[in-house]
Amino acid sequence: MIETVIRKRIEILADTPLVKVVTKAIDEAGITGWTVLPVQSGSGRDGAWREERVTGSDKSLILTVASQERAEKLSEALAPILSSHGLLLTMWDVEVIRGERF
């Protein structure tokens, strides 16, 4: 049987111009990898929205996996801009193989 360990999967929905701010915070938290995915549309408290590159309001999803300690460090770093910049940060426990990589 393959051994797994528990890590935190973290997803951050942000306006695309903020991706560099978020990925810098990920790097500074000591998390070794991340992925950025384009988001085409969605719906939230303010209603439906669609990607709009002309006005610069397109969104991206930044995905990473980290230890509990590093996940906490990242969430503390991003906490001051979560509301002011409209970020959505979610995290939950996942089982990973090769846990030493995260």
C-alpha positions as CSV (number, residue, x, y, z in Angstrom):
1,M,0.0,0.0,0.0
2,I,1.2,3.5,-0.9
3,E,1.7,5.8,2.1
4,T,0.0,9.2,2.0
5,V,0.3,12.2,4.2
6,I,-2.2,15.0,4.9
7,R,-1.4,18.4,3.4
8,K,-3.5,21.6,2.7
9,R,-4.8,22.2,-0.8
10,I,-5.2,26.0,-1.2
11,E,-7.1,27.7,-3.9
12,I,-7.1,31.5,-4.3
13,L,-9.5,33.2,-6.7
14,A,-8.1,36.7,-7.6
15,D,-8.2,39.3,-10.3
16,T,-5.5,38.4,-12.8
17,P,-3.5,41.6,-12.1
18,L,-3.0,40.3,-8.6
19,V,-1.5,36.9,-9.5
20,K,2.1,38.2,-9.0
21,V,1.2,39.5,-5.5
22,V,-0.3,36.1,-4.6
23,T,2.5,34.0,-6.1
24,K,5.1,36.1,-4.3
25,A,3.3,35.5,-1.0
26,I,3.3,31.7,-1.8
27,D,7.0,31.8,-2.5
28,E,7.7,33.8,0.6
29,A,5.7,31.3,2.7
30,G,8.2,28.7,1.7
31,I,5.7,26.8,-0.6
32,T,7.7,25.3,-3.5
33,G,5.1,25.2,-6.2
34,W,1.9,26.7,-7.6
35,T,-0.3,26.7,-10.7
36,V,-2.3,29.5,-12.2
37,L,-5.5,28.7,-14.1
38,P,-7.6,31.1,-16.1
39,V,-11.2,31.5,-15.0
40,Q,-13.8,32.3,-17.6
41,S,-16.9,33.1,-15.6
42,G,-18.7,32.6,-12.3
43,S,-21.3,33.9,-9.9
44,G,-21.1,35.3,-6.4
45,R,-22.7,37.6,-3.9
46,D,-22.6,40.4,-6.5
47,G,-24.1,38.2,-9.2
48,A,-22.8,36.6,-12.4
49,W,-19.6,37.8,-14.1
50,R,-17.6,36.9,-17.2
51,E,-14.0,37.2,-18.1
52,E,-13.3,40.7,-19.4
53,R,-9.8,41.3,-20.6
54,V,-10.6,44.7,-22.1
55,T,-11.4,46.2,-18.7
56,G,-8.8,44.1,-16.8
57,S,-11.4,42.3,-14.6
58,D,-10.5,38.8,-15.7
59,K,-9.8,36.3,-12.9
60,S,-7.4,33.6,-12.2
61,L,-7.3,30.6,-9.8
62,I,-4.0,30.0,-8.1
63,L,-3.6,26.5,-6.8
64,T,-1.0,25.1,-4.4
65,V,-0.5,22.3,-1.8
66,A,1.4,22.9,1.4
67,S,2.1,21.7,4.9
68,Q,-0.2,23.1,7.7
69,E,2.5,25.4,8.9
70,R,3.2,26.9,5.4
71,A,-0.5,27.2,4.7
72,E,-1.0,29.2,7.9
73,K,1.9,31.4,7.0
74,L,0.4,32.1,3.5
75,S,-3.1,32.8,4.9
76,E,-1.7,35.2,7.4
77,A,0.3,37.0,4.6
78,L,-2.8,37.3,2.4
79,A,-5.3,38.2,5.2
80,P,-4.8,42.0,5.0
81,I,-5.9,42.0,1.3
82,L,-8.6,39.3,1.2
83,S,-11.4,41.8,1.6
84,S,-9.9,44.9,0.1
85,H,-8.9,43.1,-3.1
86,G,-11.8,40.7,-3.3
87,L,-9.7,37.5,-3.0
88,L,-11.4,34.2,-2.2
89,L,-9.1,31.8,-0.3
90,T,-10.2,28.2,0.4
91,M,-8.2,25.4,1.9
92,W,-8.9,21.9,2.9
93,D,-7.1,18.7,3.9
94,V,-6.0,16.4,1.1
95,E,-3.9,13.2,1.0
96,V,-0.8,13.3,-1.1
97,I,1.8,10.8,-2.1
98,R,5.4,12.1,-1.6
99,G,4.5,14.4,1.1
100,E,8.1,15.6,1.6
101,R,7.6,17.6,-1.6
102,F,5.0,19.8,0.0
